Amino acid sequence: MATERPESRSMGDRLYDALFHNYVWRSIFRSGYPNTPRNQMLVVATNVFLHLHPTRIHRTHVKITHTYCLGGLSFFLFLGLTITGVLLMFYYVPSVERAYEDILHLEQDVRFGFLMRNLHRWMAHGMVIMVLMHMMRVFYTGAYKPPREFNWVVGVVLLVLTLLLSFTGYLLPWDQLAFWAITVGTNMVGSAPVLGPPNKFAMIGGFEVGPNALIRFYTLHVIGLPLLAATFMAVHFWRIRRDGGLARPL
Amino acid sequence: MVAAAQETAESAAVRAKARRARDEELLVWPDLVFVEFIAAMVFLLALTALSITIDAPLLDRANPAVTPNPSKAPWYFLNLQELLLHMDPALAGVIVPTVALVALGAIPYYDQSNEGQGEWLSTPNAWRLMWIGTAVGSIGSIILILFDASMHVRIYEGLTHGKWPVALNFIRNARSIQNDLPWPAWTRAIDTNPILRTDLLGLPKMDLSINIPELFVAQIIPISLMMGLPIIFSIVLWKMGEAKTRRDHMIAQFAGFIAVYVVLTLVGTAFRGQGMELLPPWLVKPPVS
């Protein structure tokens, strides 16, 4: 380049270099601040969270009306539920003697306890709605078509896991609403011919909803199903990339 | 020479096409990441506001001795609980959801074409079929629910100020086919215990005797309706020339399924009062113990 570097650099430039071109920043992020196309692509390609995305995307897929962010928001709600759920676990003991008192204690005595519980509850309902709407979006945009057939099946599995996560969480407050909703729900399973009763017995660890059901639902809710859901989500997101990103008209 | 020139021209065309595709692309950072960030923030704020204003429900401590009336499952299972009122519990609670999920998962293996991909309802007729499916699914399920709640009897008695004819008692609702028709006594209890022995499979001994009127009302009629009506719907669409391809049929069926799902969920949530009686939402009272 023929242009000469100016003698003195502005305060802003020097600050910028000090913040984003130093040894520590480079050790963490590998690329400079993403204000040039090169750095913007590097930041997506070299960051473990952002590399869920490709570095470039077709302009129609950025339009909000193409996806309404429904799948992304389902994932966002899953993350929010994980965070609020971990905080709730600090205060909740899954025993018939303590569960209900712990919820009362959480609502009345714990700072922001009510907020954590309310957020967890409404996010859980929101996630069921989001996942259902995401399924409708994928169907109506024909995004299940080849080569994305199997990812649709993974999505159906995730829908079931979402419902099971919500259902197992429903019992945990151990109030009348929880107890009888789970009684009604598990009775439906128990009504199946031949295999129903043993399955119901395995689900709730007895003939009626009680301490065994509470600990089973709790364990599934806080570790079993989230791990399973996270695994299927990893497959789901990976397959989106492998199958060529979002569906495009031919 | 000619071949080489052709090759150059072709590769130039390919490169031009690739360039055009590139021109249509945006960088994920900032164009997509920004949208995602805004969406996440809007939802976080909205949910926080909701959580500050509306408390999650918490009733009295669980008491197995006190059954609330009505006892309802979580809202996303109330569609199944609604089905439970109209058919055999095994059918409503296990078989229908299983079949529905398998059918959902099978959609891409049935409709393998590439048409209508990547754009909202982009095949010809797609929007029309979606609306037809929604209308047929919602109106059909509402009619069936009203029939089982004897709405036609109430309307008839309201209009004529008379009584529903005794001869027609068997179509007051689905259950009256079982109760108000002169079924021979033997049809109500066919002993199968000597033949169907679950204890031989290592399962608890179960009575699997057959009650034909019960079987007819709780299983045969619901299965015929749930299988038959969608098939008739597709045949009618095909004969009318509305649905030509598999994608067309899938759109109509999927829209119908969603409509039925929503109607059943809404009815189960807002229209079922004590004893799961069908009521308008403003007459539905909170459960009593």
Boltz contact constraints between the chains, C-beta under 6 A:
constraints:
  - contact:
      token1: [A, 34]
      token2: [B, 29]
      max_distance: 6.0
  - contact:
      token1: [A, 40]
      token2: [B, 27]
      max_distance: 6.0
  - contact:
      token1: [A, 40]
      token2: [B, 29]
      max_distance: 6.0
  - contact:
      token1: [A, 43]
      token2: [B, 29]
      max_distance: 6.0
  - contact:
      token1: [A, 44]
      token2: [B, 28]
      max_distance: 6.0
  - contact:
      token1: [A, 44]
      token2: [B, 29]
      max_distance: 6.0
  - contact:
      token1: [A, 53]
      token2: [B, 28]
      max_distance: 6.0
  - contact:
      token1: [A, 55]
      token2: [B, 28]
      max_distance: 6.0
  - contact:
      token1: [A, 56]
      token2: [B, 25]
      max_distance: 6.0
  - contact:
      token1: [A, 57]
      token2: [B, 26]
      max_distance: 6.0
  - contact:
      token1: [A, 57]
      token2: [B, 28]
      max_distance: 6.0
  - contact:
      token1: [A, 57]
      token2: [B, 32]
      max_distance: 6.0
  - contact:
      token1: [A, 58]
      token2: [B, 24]
      max_distance: 6.0
  - contact:
      token1: [A, 58]
      token2: [B, 25]
      max_distance: 6.0
  - contact:
      token1: [A, 59]
      token2: [B, 24]
      max_distance: 6.0
  - contact:
      token1: [A, 59]
      token2: [B, 26]
      max_distance: 6.0
  - contact:
      token1: [A, 62]
      token2: [B, 26]
      max_distance: 6.0
  - contact:
      token1: [A, 62]
      token2: [B, 31]
      max_distance: 6.0
  - contact:
      token1: [A, 62]
      token2: [B, 32]
      max_distance: 6.0
  - contact:
      token1: [A, 69]
      token2: [B, 39]
      max_distance: 6.0
  - contact:
      token1: [A, 72]
      token2: [B, 36]
      max_distance: 6.0
  - contact:
      token1: [A, 76]
      token2: [B, 40]
      max_distance: 6.0
  - contact:
      token1: [A, 100]
      token2: [B, 61]
      max_distance: 6.0
  - contact:
      token1: [A, 115]
      token2: [B, 51]
      max_distance: 6.0
  - contact:
      token1: [A, 117]
      token2: [B, 56]
      max_distance: 6.0
  - contact:
      token1: [A, 118]
      token2: [B, 51]
      max_distance: 6.0
  - contact:
      token1: [A, 118]
      token2: [B, 56]
      max_distance: 6.0
  - contact:
      token1: [A, 119]
      token2: [B, 51]
      max_distance: 6.0
  - contact:
      token1: [A, 121]
      token2: [B, 56]
      max_distance: 6.0
  - contact:
      token1: [A, 122]
      token2: [B, 47]
      max_distance: 6.0
  - contact:
      token1: [A, 122]
      token2: [B, 50]
      max_distance: 6.0
  - contact:
      token1: [A, 122]
      token2: [B, 51]
      max_distance: 6.0
  - contact:
      token1: [A, 128]
      token2: [B, 76]
      max_distance: 6.0
  - contact:
      token1: [A, 139]
      token2: [B, 254]
      max_distance: 6.0
  - contact:
      token1: [A, 140]
      token2: [B, 120]
      max_distance: 6.0
  - contact:
      token1: [A, 140]
      token2: [B, 121]
      max_distance: 6.0
  - contact:
      token1: [A, 141]
      token2: [B, 120]
      max_distance: 6.0
  - contact:
      token1: [A, 142]
      token2: [B, 116]
      max_distance: 6.0
  - contact:
      token1: [A, 142]
      token2: [B, 117]
      max_distance: 6.0
  - contact:
      token1: [A, 144]
      token2: [B, 108]
      max_distance: 6.0
  - contact:
      token1: [A, 145]
      token2: [B, 114]
      max_distance: 6.0
  - contact:
      token1: [A, 145]
      token2: [B, 117]
      max_distance: 6.0
  - contact:
      token1: [A, 149]
      token2: [B, 108]
      max_distance: 6.0
  - contact:
      token1: [A, 152]
      token2: [B, 108]
      max_distance: 6.0
  - contact:
      token1: [A, 153]
      token2: [B, 105]
      max_distance: 6.0
  - contact:
      token1: [A, 156]
      token2: [B, 104]
      max_distance: 6.0
  - contact:
      token1: [A, 156]
      token2: [B, 105]
      max_distance: 6.0
  - contact:
      token1: [A, 170]
      token2: [B, 74]
      max_distance: 6.0
  - contact:
      token1: [A, 173]
      token2: [B, 58]
      max_distance: 6.0
  - contact:
      token1: [A, 174]
      token2: [B, 62]
      max_distance: 6.0
  - contact:
      token1: [A, 175]
      token2: [B, 58]
      max_distance: 6.0
  - contact:
      token1: [A, 175]
      token2: [B, 59]
      max_distance: 6.0
  - contact:
      token1: [A, 175]
      token2: [B, 62]
      max_distance: 6.0
  - contact:
      token1: [A, 176]
      token2: [B, 59]
      max_distance: 6.0
  - contact:
      token1: [A, 176]
      token2: [B, 60]
      max_distance: 6.0
  - contact:
      token1: [A, 176]
      token2: [B, 62]
      max_distance: 6.0
  - contact:
      token1: [A, 176]
      token2: [B, 68]
      max_distance: 6.0
  - contact:
      token1: [A, 177]
      token2: [B, 57]
      max_distance: 6.0
  - contact:
      token1: [A, 177]
      token2: [B, 59]
      max_distance: 6.0
  - contact:
      token1: [A, 179]
      token2: [B, 62]
      max_distance: 6.0
  - contact:
      token1: [A, 180]
      token2: [B, 68]
      max_distance: 6.0
  - contact:
      token1: [A, 180]
      token2: [B, 71]
      max_distance: 6.0
  - contact:
      token1: [A, 181]
      token2: [B, 73]
      max_distance: 6.0
  - contact:
      token1: [A, 181]
      token2: [B, 74]
      max_distance: 6.0
  - contact:
      token1: [A, 184]
      token2: [B, 71]
      max_distance: 6.0
  - contact:
      token1: [A, 184]
      token2: [B, 73]
      max_distance: 6.0
  - contact:
      token1: [A, 185]
      token2: [B, 73]
      max_distance: 6.0
  - contact:
      token1: [A, 185]
      token2: [B, 77]
      max_distance: 6.0
  - contact:
      token1: [A, 188]
      token2: [B, 93]
      max_distance: 6.0
  - contact:
      token1: [A, 191]
      token2: [B, 89]
      max_distance: 6.0
  - contact:
      token1: [A, 191]
      token2: [B, 90]
      max_distance: 6.0
  - contact:
      token1: [A, 191]
      token2: [B, 93]
      max_distance: 6.0
  - contact:
      token1: [A, 192]
      token2: [B, 90]
      max_distance: 6.0
  - contact:
      token1: [A, 192]
      token2: [B, 94]
      max_distance: 6.0
  - contact:
      token1: [A, 193]
      token2: [B, 90]
      max_distance: 6.0
  - contact:
      token1: [A, 247]
      token2: [B, 117]
      max_distance: 6.0
  - contact:
      token1: [A, 247]
      token2: [B, 118]
      max_distance: 6.0
  - contact:
      token1: [A, 248]
      token2: [B, 118]
      max_distance: 6.0
  - contact:
      token1: [A, 249]
      token2: [B, 118]
      max_distance: 6.0
  - contact:
      token1: [A, 249]
      token2: [B, 119]
      max_distance: 6.0
  - contact:
      token1: [A, 250]
      token2: [B, 114]
      max_distance: 6.0
